[in-house]
Amino acid sequence: MSTLTTSNGAPVDNNLNSITAGNQGPILIQDFHLIDKLSHFDRERIPERVVHAKGAGAHGYFEVTNADLSKYTKAKFLNKVGKRTPIFTRFSTVGGEKGSSDSERDPRGFAVKFYTEEGNWDMVGNNTPVFFIRDPSKFPDFIHTQKRHPQTNLKDANMFWDFLGLTPESTHQVTVLFSDRGTPRSYRHMDGFSSHTLKWVNAQGKAYWVKYHFKTETGIQNWTSDEAGKLSSSDPDSATRDLFETIAKGGEPAWKVYVQLMEYDEGYKYRFDIFDITKVWPHKDYPLIPIGRMVLNRNPENYFAEVEQAAFSPSHMVPGIEPSLDKMLQGRLFSYPDTHRHRLGVNYQQIPINCPFAVKGGVKNYQRDGFMAVNSNGGKGPNYHPNSFGGPDVDTSAQMHKIEVKGQAYRQPYTHPNDDFVQPGNLFRLMDEGAKSRLVANIVGHMKAVTIRDIQLRAIGNFYKADKDYGTRIAKGLGIDINDVVKFQTRSNL
Ligand code: HEM
């Protein structure tokens, strides 16, 4: 048995009694062990993630299984069939707090940290191929409507549907969310998507647009709304438990990884804006190309150290993988490291789970100091660049792809205002009758709690524009005449 120590490493003689003056007390301030223990405990909580607070994670690897990808990207971890890269994956729900239920209707986060030899690449996606909005300036407002009302501190159907009704581009993602896929059976039973369009660049500087798809080998399985609701009270940690226990018993949850690839110039000529995250690229135009396999095979040793302190960011990229013009992605490039500096501190990349350990020689730069500089802090080496003392220098082969920008700078939307409804309408029409009626019932069940009729009329109007039958069935479920929806739209000039 090892010796219990104080935080400064001295042996502890007694961990059950405080040092007191006499056996009744009071307690003496010289009891460093007690004071250290209590004050450390008082500071155990760090801010929870402002979104995606509830999650579970596991270690594993990514293996390239197909094709010579160096044709498309110079990313070294992708350049050889059979090459394995260590990864850490965190799954999550979005809107709930850290203690909320795993089975709630919500998108699921799907974040993968690839510890590559050229630095960490984070694929910070969801289990849905699209998103609710396409401009980052709407994100804080959107999230507020999914959280609690400022006065009642309750989830609030009025603000939920008010925002979504006023945000017609959300119709596609809302259709996915209220479909069967809104309540996955576990984290193993769902797919993952980059959702965004990203860029691949090869060694010759040629660029491609790319979207990632992770397809579960366990197969898609979902709870019905009823099952998910019951599970929320009987086992709110069902997905966390499923992931941990599967791996503890020797299971290896796995996903096949695919990309959709698009020629660079084609991207600017496609029939809709390929940077708009509310749209999917039709598979018939851009089929899935298999590239690899993601396997999870090791549970964290310590939840807080590895899962809670994991800090993913879409801006953690490596040579050969670059951002696209997607405005949402551009907003996220800033927002994640910013929130990590707040949640974990300015040196969050030094925390072992975030450390790019596969990089030969480790991180070398001229950043110094700050809270919790726990590595050697650059040692006695120079702390400025350029210098004459042999400090780290640049590698011009890592230069990013050059992009041409033109146009006027002002607050402006994408220029394809009329197609928010085509893809959600197609998705609805693709569903069999059972899936359609469950989708409608899930929306009706949620929208029933709305107390303001205009909010309902406007929100139904979006579904009606996607597909007349879709909107009409929701209206009927709520006891609303669809003609009232149409009249409301005309009156509001929608
Ligand atoms: C987590 C912001 C859109 C996927 C977060 C966090 C923030 C954030 C602040 C908390 C991070 C942390 O504390 O560790 C934003 C902003 C967005 C946006 C500003 C839009 C402008 C998206 C989209 C996706 C996504 C479109 C998916 C395609 C995730 C995931 C996490 C997350 C998976 C959890 C990562 C983890 O497991 O630690 N987001 N987000 N977010 N976001 Fe977003």
Residues whose N, C-alpha, C, O or C-beta is under 5 A from the ligand:
A	BS01	HEM	R49 V50 V51 H52 R90 S92 G109 F110 A111 V124 G125 N126 F131 P136 F139 F193 S194 S195 A310 A311 F312 M328 G331 R332 S335 T339 R343
